[in-house]
Amino acid sequence: MTPTQPSPRIPFVDLATQSRRLRPEIDRRIGEVLDHGRYVMGPEVGELEKELGRWGGGASAVAVSSGSDALLIALLALGVGGGGNQRDAVFVPTFTFTATAEVVLLAGAVPVFVDVREEDFLIDLESLDREYEAVRAAGVATPKAVIPVDLFGLPVAEQPLAEWAAARELEVIADAAQSFGASRDGSPVGSLAPITTTSFYPAKPLGCYGDGGAVLCTEPEPAAVVRSIREHGQSADRYDIVRLGVNGRLDSLQAAVLLAKLTVFEQELAARRAVAAGYGERLRAVSSSTATPWRVSTPETDAGVESSWAQYTLRVDDAAGRPSADTRDALRAHLDRAGIPTAVYYPRPMHLQPAYESYGLGAGSLPVSESLADRVVSLPMHPYLDQGALDRICERIANP
Ligand SMILES: *Cc1c(COP(=O)(O)O)cnc(C)c1O
C-alpha cells in the first residue's frame, strides 16, 4: 500500500468475515431445513434450545421471535400488567434500548425509570430504591418487577439486586439482549436470574440472519408457561387455549443459522475479550493525556466478570476532564474522517423520549444517564478486528 492510498474503512461490526468463515456449515444447516420442510418449530428449534440451555448453565431455554418478544413473553408469564384501575410498576434503567421500556407498556404495566452508574452503565441500586419508595408513596401503581439490563455485554451483579428485590417481593427479569455468553464468577448469563431474556438480532454477540431471541428460566415451571405463551397460550393440545399468548416462535431457518454460529461462539467471545484488552492497553494513556482535546475513560471489568463485549464504549470528557457533548462529537468526526465508524448508544435516555416522557420526571431527574448520553461513544467491536485495525483506531484517538 502506498502512503497516498486511503486506508479502507473499518467495519463497525463485521458479519461478512464471519459468514465467509462459516459458509459451508450455514449452507449445510439451511439445506437440511429445506429438505425436511418444517419451517416452523422444526427439529433445529429443539436442538438450539438444548444448546442454549447448556450455555445458560443448565437453564430451560425457549427460543422466541426476538429479544423484545422475549421480554414481553417473560412479563406475561409472570403475570405482570395490572387489572382494573391499579397497574403494576416495572422498574427499568433509563439508559437502555427502547425495547426494555416498550414491553412494559405493551404488557399493561407502567415503566418507572431508574438511573445507572457512571462507571459501568448498569442499574444503580440507590436510584432504584429511591424510585421504588416514590412509587409506594404515590400509591397509584403496584411495584411488581425490575428489569436490569446487561448493557454492552456486562452482566449486572445479581446478588445485591436479587436480595433487594426478594425483600420487596419483586420479580427480576434480566435483559441480557447484549450479554449472552458473558459470566460472573463462573456462572453464565442465563443462570444469574430466575428469568433471563436475550436477543439474536444480527449485530448482537450471538446473532442470526433476521430476528430471534430466547427466554431462559432456571426453574421448569415458568419455562412451561413461557413455552405456552410463545404459541398463542396453547396447552399441550394445540387447540386448547389456556392463557393469553402471542405468535412468538423462532423460525427453523434462524435456529439453523444459530446452530452453525454456536460452533465458533466460544472462540468469538475470546476474540472479543482480546480486542477489549487491546483497546484498554492502548487507550488508558489517553485518559490522562494533555496532548489531546479529549480524555477518554475505558470500560473496566471486575475480577471474575467476563463481559460478552457487545460494545466497547468510552466516556469522553474535554481536556479539563469536564463532560462535553461537543468534545465527544469532535472525536467522532475525527475518527470518521479516518474511515473509523463509531456509534452512540444511547443518545437520549428513555425518560426523555417523547413516547415515554409522561412516565418520567423530565430533564434533570436522572442525571447520570443524561450526562452519559452526551458523553458515550462506542468503537468498532467484533471478533475479527485485527491488531492493525486496533492500532489504527487507537493511534487516531491519541493523535488529534
Ligand atoms: C437489542 C435489545 C433488545 C431487543 O432485542 P430485539 O431482538 O432487537 O427485539 C432489548 N433490550 C436490549 C438492551 C437490547 O440491546
The ligand as a Tripos MOL2 file, in Angstrom:
@<TRIPOS>MOLECULE
LIG
   15    15     1     0     0
SMALL
NO_CHARGES

@<TRIPOS>ATOM
      1 C1        -31.3920   -5.4530   21.2050 C.3       1 LIG1
      2 C2        -32.0030   -5.2210   22.5350 C.ar      1 LIG1
      3 C3        -33.3240   -5.6000   22.8320 C.ar      1 LIG1
      4 C4        -34.2800   -6.0930   21.7880 C.3       1 LIG1
      5 O1        -33.8720   -7.1680   21.0460 O.3       1 LIG1
      6 P1        -34.5270   -7.4140   19.5740 P.3       1 LIG1
      7 O2        -34.1050   -8.7980   19.2570 O.co2     1 LIG1
      8 O3        -33.9590   -6.3940   18.6720 O.co2     1 LIG1
      9 O4        -36.0040   -7.2860   19.7170 O.co2     1 LIG1
     10 C5        -33.7780   -5.4450   24.1210 C.ar      1 LIG1
     11 N1        -33.0000   -4.9150   25.0720 N.ar      1 LIG1
     12 C6        -31.7420   -4.5120   24.8340 C.ar      1 LIG1
     13 C7        -30.9240   -3.9460   25.9450 C.3       1 LIG1
     14 C8        -31.2080   -4.6440   23.5450 C.ar      1 LIG1
     15 O5        -29.9520   -4.2120   23.3070 O.3       1 LIG1
@<TRIPOS>BOND
     1     1     2 1
     2     2     3 ar
     3     2    14 ar
     4     3     4 1
     5     3    10 ar
     6     4     5 1
     7     5     6 1
     8     6     7 2
     9     6     8 1
    10     6     9 1
    11    10    11 ar
    12    11    12 ar
    13    12    13 1
    14    12    14 ar
    15    14    15 1
@<TRIPOS>SUBSTRUCTURE
     1 LIG1         1 GROUP 0 **** ****
